[in-house]
Amino acid sequence: MIEPTAPDPTITVLAAMIEGERWLSADSCAVLLGLTTPEGKPNRRGFLERLACRPSFPTPLQIGNEKKWKRSELLRWAEDERRSRG
């Protein structure tokens, strides 16, 4: 009998953060926007270098040396991008 594998705890925590938290880390933003590696891990570098640097992207809240983005602003931005592309 094959036993099911336990879900990756990192992905589980990130999924919970996406659903319940108001401010998201770069990793959470990457997962929310579908930027993941082939292994299913957040593509933080892709998020920061391709999306977060765009002038139209929501401004993050700087907490120490970590940036956080407001979930509602992120979703609004994604919807605006989807509409503008047709």
N, C-alpha and C positions, 0 to 999 in steps of 0.2 A: 504494500500500500504506500502510495506517495503522500507524504505529509506536505500541506501547504506551507510556503515560505512566509515568514513574517514580513510585513511591509517595512521598507527602509524608514527608520525613525526620523531621519532628516526630512523626508518628504511628508511624513505624517504631521510633524510639527509645522512645517511650512503651509500645508493645506489648512491646518487649524488656524494659523495666523491670518491667512487670506480670508477665511470665512468670518473670523471674529474681531480682528483688530482693525483699528482705524488708520494707523500709520504702518507702512510696510517697509521692510528692508529691501536692498537691491535684489537679494535672492528671492524674496517673496514676490517682488514685482516681476522678475523674470519668469517665475512659474505662472503667475496670473496672466501674463501676456503670451504664454506659450513658448518662451525661450528656454528650452531644455536641451541637454546634451543627448546623444544617442542612448546613453545609459539611464536617462531620466532625471539627471541632476540639474539644478538650476544653472543656466548659462549667464552667470553674473557679468563676466567680461563682455559678452555680446550685448547685454542690456545696457551696461554703462557706456560702451563705445559706440553703439548704434542707435540707441533710443534716448537715453537720459541726457545726452549732450545736444539734442535737437533744441533749437530756440523755442519751438512750440510746446515742448514737453513741460509738464508741471514742475515748479520749483520745489526742491526738497527742503525739508526741515533739517538743519544741521544740529545734531546732538553729539557734542564732543567731536570725535573724528568719524562719526557714522552719520550717513544720510538716511532720512526716512521720507517716504512719499505718502500723501493722503490717498487712500484707496478710491474714494469717490472721484477725486480729480483725475486719477489714473484711468479709471473706467470711462470718464467723460472724454478724455483725450483720445483713448482708443476708439471710441464710437465716432468722434469727429474725424479721425484718420480714415476710418472705414467708409464714412459718407463721402469724404473728399476724393477717395480713390474709385468711386463709382458704384 
